[in-house]
Amino acid sequence: MKAIVYHGINDIRLDDINIPEINENEALLKVHAAAICGTDLRVITSGHRHIQENETRILGHEVAGIISKVGEKVKGLKKGMRVAVAPVSGCGVCRQCISGMQVFCGKDIVLGLSTNGGFAEYMIIPEPHIKGGNVFILPDNMSFEVAAIAEPLATVFTGLSACEVKPADVILVIGAGPVGLMHMQMAKIFGAQKVIVSEILDERREIALKFGADRVVNPLKEDLKEIIFNLSYGRGADAIIIAAASAEAQSQSLDLVAIGGHINFFGTLPKGKDKVVIESNKIHYKNIKILGTTGSTVLNYYKTLELLLSNKIDLSKFISSKFNLDQYHEAFETAKSTSSLKVIFKI
């Protein structure tokens, strides 16, 4: 089978390898769609803690397809089922796992990082993913491409839930990349009265307007604080989602948030640039809740897929390009472009 394999930093190859063999507790997925995530791009350029030096890995954790083979001890799955797979499972017994936060399990198994992922014609669904409820059976009216990118939307659902977004809230999203735009649309579903997007890139601001932002701001040319306070009746943003790799935005957010508001440091800062100077008295006197969220619970993944079935949000418009595996170089370069949203391998 064809597979896009990570051989080391900046060494990605299209290899021809054997279709993997499953054991009695695993299932084999015929991959039909796998999306490129910013994490995949970072792994290619910087490596990852789950991948040891001189170890190879098939990347890709946003994946959907059809069950091709099922181990004899597997229950609930059958050959021919259309499924999507939540990427992270855990040991199942630690405090993090029993609270639903498998992403923090010290023995977590992550598709495309600690085990081979979906940038291939076939992928093993590991036993912990099956037993942990990570496999979601898809209805016929949901495309594989949309199902694949339900995973990043689930992380957005988790982030906004942590910010306790409510009807009548004014939300500020900093950064209009794919995840920032998903936050913008999901905040509307949560009931936000206004969603304001701050973005320095012209093409991203244009996309944000097309996707339904109530106000788009270029913070390099406009007074973001003045605009936020004017649109929030003088109180500031009830929740701020920083979906950009900006230490400056994290620091400045304390001046933009309302008393008692939430700030989510959602975007990852580059290593070596992750030190942020914050005026902590503002946290104290404004009763600000600063938090960070990463990944999603399996439950929130399920809720997100059910939300997609309700047609409350149209993920298909987030798909900007589709490629086959042979076009992997072009696909990764496209995914880096500021004019691109989600890039899909259609397999």
C-alpha positions as CSV (number, residue, x, y, z in Angstrom):
1,M,0.0,0.0,0.0
2,K,1.0,3.6,-0.4
3,A,1.8,5.6,2.8
4,I,3.3,9.0,3.6
5,V,6.0,8.2,6.1
6,Y,8.0,10.4,8.4
7,H,11.6,9.3,8.4
8,G,13.0,12.2,10.4
9,I,12.9,16.0,10.6
10,N,12.2,17.4,7.1
11,D,12.3,13.9,5.7
12,I,8.9,12.8,4.4
13,R,8.5,10.1,1.8
14,L,5.8,8.2,-0.1
15,D,6.7,4.6,0.6
16,D,5.2,1.4,-0.7
17,I,4.7,-0.9,2.3
18,N,2.7,-3.9,3.2
19,I,-0.9,-3.6,4.4
20,P,-0.7,-3.9,8.2
21,E,-1.9,-7.1,9.9
22,I,-4.3,-6.8,12.7
23,N,-4.6,-8.9,15.8
24,E,-7.8,-10.4,17.3
25,N,-8.6,-7.2,19.2
26,E,-7.9,-4.7,16.4
27,A,-9.7,-3.5,13.2
28,L,-8.3,-2.5,9.8
29,L,-9.6,0.8,8.3
30,K,-9.6,1.4,4.6
31,V,-8.8,5.1,4.8
32,H,-11.0,7.3,2.5
33,A,-10.1,10.8,3.9
34,A,-7.3,12.2,6.1
35,A,-6.8,15.8,6.8
36,I,-3.6,17.7,7.4
37,C,-3.3,19.4,10.8
38,G,-0.9,22.0,12.0
39,T,0.5,19.4,14.3
40,D,1.5,17.3,11.3
41,L,3.4,20.3,9.8
42,R,5.1,20.9,13.2
43,V,6.1,17.2,13.4
44,I,7.7,17.4,10.0
45,T,9.8,20.4,10.9
46,S,10.5,19.7,14.6
47,G,9.8,16.1,15.4
48,H,7.6,15.0,18.3
49,R,8.0,13.4,21.8
50,H,6.1,10.3,20.7
51,I,8.5,9.6,17.8
52,Q,11.9,8.5,18.8
53,E,15.1,9.3,16.8
54,N,15.5,6.9,13.9
55,E,11.9,5.8,14.2
56,T,9.5,6.1,11.3
57,R,5.8,7.0,11.5
58,I,2.8,7.3,9.2
59,L,1.3,10.7,10.2
60,G,-2.3,11.7,10.1
61,H,-4.8,11.8,13.0
62,E,-7.9,13.4,11.4
63,V,-9.2,10.3,9.6
64,A,-12.3,8.5,8.3
65,G,-13.0,5.5,6.2
66,I,-14.6,2.0,5.9
67,I,-13.8,-1.0,8.2
68,S,-12.0,-3.5,6.0
69,K,-11.3,-6.2,8.5
70,V,-12.2,-6.9,12.1
71,G,-10.4,-9.0,14.7
72,E,-12.4,-12.0,16.0
73,K,-12.6,-10.6,19.5
74,V,-13.8,-7.2,18.5
75,K,-17.4,-6.3,19.4
76,G,-19.6,-3.6,17.8
77,L,-17.7,-3.2,14.6
78,K,-18.3,-5.0,11.3
79,K,-16.6,-5.1,7.9
80,G,-18.1,-2.4,5.6
81,M,-19.0,0.1,8.4
82,R,-18.3,3.8,7.6
83,V,-16.5,5.3,10.6
84,A,-14.5,8.2,11.9
85,V,-12.0,7.7,14.7
86,A,-11.2,10.0,17.6
87,P,-7.4,10.0,17.7
88,V,-6.5,9.7,21.4
89,S,-7.0,6.8,23.7
90,G,-5.5,6.1,27.1
91,C,-4.9,3.3,29.6
92,G,-8.5,3.5,30.7
93,V,-7.9,3.2,34.4
94,C,-5.9,6.3,35.5
95,R,-7.5,9.4,37.0
96,Q,-7.3,11.3,33.6
97,C,-8.9,8.4,31.7
98,I,-11.8,7.8,34.0
99,S,-12.5,11.5,34.0
100,G,-12.7,11.4,30.2
101,M,-9.4,13.3,29.6
102,Q,-7.5,10.5,27.8
103,V,-5.4,13.2,26.1
104,F,-3.6,13.7,29.5
105,C,-3.0,10.0,30.1
106,G,0.7,9.2,30.6
107,K,0.2,6.1,28.4
108,D,-1.8,7.8,25.7
109,I,-2.0,6.3,22.2
110,V,-2.3,9.0,19.5
111,L,-3.0,8.1,15.9
112,G,-0.2,9.4,13.6
113,L,2.1,10.1,16.5
114,S,2.6,7.1,18.9
115,T,1.1,4.7,16.4
116,N,0.7,4.8,12.6
117,G,-2.0,7.2,11.3
118,G,-4.2,7.9,8.4
119,F,-1.9,9.2,5.6
120,A,-2.0,5.7,4.1
121,E,-4.4,3.4,2.2
122,Y,-5.0,1.4,5.3
123,M,-4.6,2.0,9.1
124,I,-4.9,-0.2,12.2
125,I,-7.5,1.0,14.7
126,P,-5.8,0.0,18.0
127,E,-7.6,-2.0,20.7
128,P,-7.7,0.9,23.2
129,H,-9.4,3.0,20.6
130,I,-12.1,0.4,20.0
131,K,-12.7,-0.4,23.7
132,G,-12.5,3.3,24.6
133,G,-15.4,4.2,22.3
134,N,-13.2,6.2,19.9
135,V,-14.8,4.7,16.8
136,F,-17.9,6.6,15.6
137,I,-20.2,4.9,13.0
138,L,-21.1,7.4,10.3
139,P,-24.4,7.8,8.6
140,D,-24.5,7.6,4.8
141,N,-25.2,11.3,4.4
142,M,-22.0,12.4,6.1
143,S,-19.0,12.6,3.8
144,F,-15.6,11.1,4.8
145,E,-14.0,14.4,4.2
146,V,-16.3,16.2,6.7
147,A,-16.0,13.4,9.2
148,A,-12.2,13.6,9.1
149,I,-12.2,17.3,10.1
150,A,-14.7,16.7,12.9
151,E,-11.7,16.2,15.1
152,P,-10.4,19.8,15.1
153,L,-14.0,21.0,15.5
154,A,-14.2,18.8,18.6
155,T,-11.2,20.6,20.1
156,V,-13.0,23.9,19.4
157,F,-16.2,22.5,21.2
158,T,-14.0,21.6,24.2
159,G,-12.3,25.1,24.2
160,L,-15.6,27.0,24.1
161,S,-17.2,24.8,26.7
162,A,-14.3,25.5,29.1
163,C,-14.9,29.2,28.5
164,E,-18.5,28.8,29.6
165,V,-19.8,30.7,26.5
166,K,-23.4,31.7,27.0
167,P,-26.2,33.5,25.0
168,A,-25.6,37.2,24.9
169,D,-21.8,36.9,25.3
170,V,-19.4,38.9,23.2
171,I,-16.6,36.7,22.0
172,L,-13.2,37.8,20.6
173,V,-11.3,35.3,18.4
174,I,-7.7,36.2,17.7
175,G,-6.5,34.5,14.6
176,A,-8.6,33.5,11.6
177,G,-6.9,30.3,10.6
178,P,-9.1,27.1,10.2
179,V,-9.4,26.6,14.0
180,G,-10.0,30.3,14.6
181,L,-12.8,30.3,12.1
182,M,-14.3,27.1,13.6
183,H,-14.3,28.9,17.0
184,M,-16.1,31.8,15.4
185,Q,-18.9,29.6,14.0
186,M,-19.1,27.4,17.0
187,A,-19.4,30.4,19.3
188,K,-22.5,31.4,17.4
189,I,-24.0,27.9,18.0
190,F,-23.3,28.4,21.7
191,G,-25.4,31.5,21.5
192,A,-22.9,34.3,21.4
193,Q,-24.5,37.6,20.4
194,K,-21.4,38.9,18.6
195,V,-18.2,37.3,17.5
196,I,-15.3,39.6,16.7
197,V,-12.2,38.4,14.8
198,S,-8.8,39.9,15.0
199,E,-6.5,39.0,12.2
200,I,-3.4,40.7,10.6
201,L,-3.6,39.0,7.2
202,D,-5.8,40.4,4.5
203,E,-6.9,37.1,3.0
204,R,-7.8,35.7,6.4
205,R,-9.9,38.7,7.3
206,E,-11.8,38.3,4.0
207,I,-12.5,34.7,4.8
208,A,-13.7,35.5,8.3
209,L,-16.2,38.0,6.9
210,K,-17.5,35.4,4.4
211,F,-17.8,32.9,7.2
212,G,-20.0,35.2,9.3
213,A,-17.9,37.3,11.6
214,D,-19.8,40.2,13.1
215,R,-16.7,42.4,12.9
216,V,-13.2,41.8,11.6
217,V,-10.4,43.9,12.9
218,N,-6.8,44.5,11.6
219,P,-5.1,45.2,14.9
220,L,-2.1,46.7,13.1
221,K,-4.3,49.5,11.7
222,E,-7.2,49.7,14.1
223,D,-7.6,50.1,17.8
224,L,-8.7,46.7,18.8
225,K,-9.5,47.7,22.4
226,E,-11.7,50.6,21.5
227,I,-13.6,48.4,19.0
228,I,-14.1,45.6,21.5
229,F,-15.4,47.9,24.2
230,N,-17.7,49.8,21.8
231,L,-19.2,46.5,20.6
232,S,-19.5,45.1,24.1
233,Y,-21.3,48.0,25.7
234,G,-18.2,49.1,27.5
235,R,-17.4,45.8,29.4
236,G,-14.9,44.0,27.1
237,A,-15.1,40.6,25.6
238,D,-16.8,37.9,27.8
239,A,-14.4,35.3,26.3
240,I,-11.3,35.6,24.3
241,I,-10.0,32.7,22.2
242,I,-6.4,33.1,21.2
243,A,-6.1,30.8,18.2
244,A,-2.8,32.2,17.0
245,A,0.8,31.6,18.0
246,S,1.2,35.1,19.6
247,A,2.7,35.7,23.0
248,E,1.8,39.4,22.5
249,A,-1.8,38.6,22.0
250,Q,-1.8,36.5,25.2
251,S,-0.3,39.4,27.2
252,Q,-2.6,42.0,25.7
253,S,-5.8,40.0,26.1
254,L,-6.0,41.0,29.8
255,D,-6.8,44.5,28.7
256,L,-9.6,43.3,26.3
257,V,-11.5,40.9,28.5
258,A,-14.5,41.8,30.6
259,I,-14.5,41.5,34.4
260,G,-15.1,37.9,35.2
261,G,-14.3,36.9,31.7
262,H,-12.4,33.9,30.3
263,I,-9.2,33.8,28.2
264,N,-8.3,30.6,26.4
265,F,-4.6,30.2,25.3
266,F,-5.7,27.9,22.6
267,G,-2.8,28.4,20.1
268,T,0.6,26.8,20.8
269,L,3.6,29.1,21.0
270,P,6.9,28.0,19.4
271,K,9.5,26.5,21.6
272,G,11.8,29.1,22.9
273,K,9.2,31.8,22.4
274,D,6.7,30.6,25.0
275,K,7.6,33.0,27.8
276,V,4.8,35.6,28.3
277,V,4.9,38.7,30.5
278,I,1.5,39.2,32.2
279,E,0.3,41.9,34.6
280,S,-1.0,39.5,37.2
281,N,-2.8,42.2,39.2
282,K,-5.3,42.5,36.3
283,I,-6.1,38.9,36.7
284,H,-6.7,39.5,40.4
285,Y,-8.7,42.7,40.2
286,K,-10.8,41.7,37.2
287,N,-11.4,38.2,38.4
288,I,-10.2,36.9,35.0
289,K,-10.1,33.1,34.3
290,I,-7.1,32.2,32.2
291,L,-7.0,28.7,30.9
292,G,-5.7,26.5,28.1
293,T,-7.4,23.5,26.4
294,T,-5.8,20.9,24.2
295,G,-7.4,18.1,22.3
296,S,-10.9,16.8,23.1
297,T,-12.7,14.3,25.2
298,V,-14.2,11.4,23.3
299,L,-17.6,12.6,24.6
300,N,-17.1,16.0,23.0
301,Y,-16.0,14.3,19.8
302,Y,-19.3,12.4,19.7
303,K,-21.2,15.6,20.5
304,T,-19.5,17.4,17.7
305,L,-20.4,14.7,15.2
306,E,-24.0,14.8,16.4
307,L,-23.9,18.6,15.9
308,L,-22.7,18.1,12.4
309,L,-25.7,15.8,11.7
310,S,-28.0,18.5,12.9
311,N,-26.7,20.8,10.1
312,K,-26.0,23.6,12.5
313,I,-22.6,24.1,11.0
314,D,-21.3,23.3,7.5
315,L,-17.8,21.9,7.7
316,S,-17.5,21.3,4.0
317,K,-16.7,24.9,3.3
318,F,-13.6,24.5,5.4
319,I,-12.1,22.1,2.9
320,S,-10.1,24.2,0.5
321,S,-8.1,21.5,-1.3
322,K,-8.0,17.8,-1.9
323,F,-5.0,15.7,-3.0
324,N,-4.1,12.1,-3.5
325,L,-1.2,10.5,-1.7
326,D,1.1,10.9,-4.7
327,Q,0.7,14.7,-4.4
328,Y,1.9,14.8,-0.8
329,H,4.6,17.5,-1.4
330,E,2.0,19.9,-3.0
331,A,-0.5,19.0,-0.3
332,F,1.9,20.0,2.6
333,E,2.9,23.2,0.9
334,T,-0.7,24.1,0.3
335,A,-1.5,23.4,3.9
336,K,1.2,26.0,4.9
337,S,-0.4,28.7,2.8
338,T,-2.2,31.5,4.6
339,S,-5.0,31.4,1.9
340,S,-5.7,27.7,2.6
341,L,-8.0,26.2,5.2
342,K,-8.2,22.4,5.6
343,V,-6.3,20.2,3.1
344,I,-7.5,16.7,2.6
345,F,-5.9,13.5,1.3
346,K,-8.7,11.7,-0.6
347,I,-7.6,8.1,-0.7
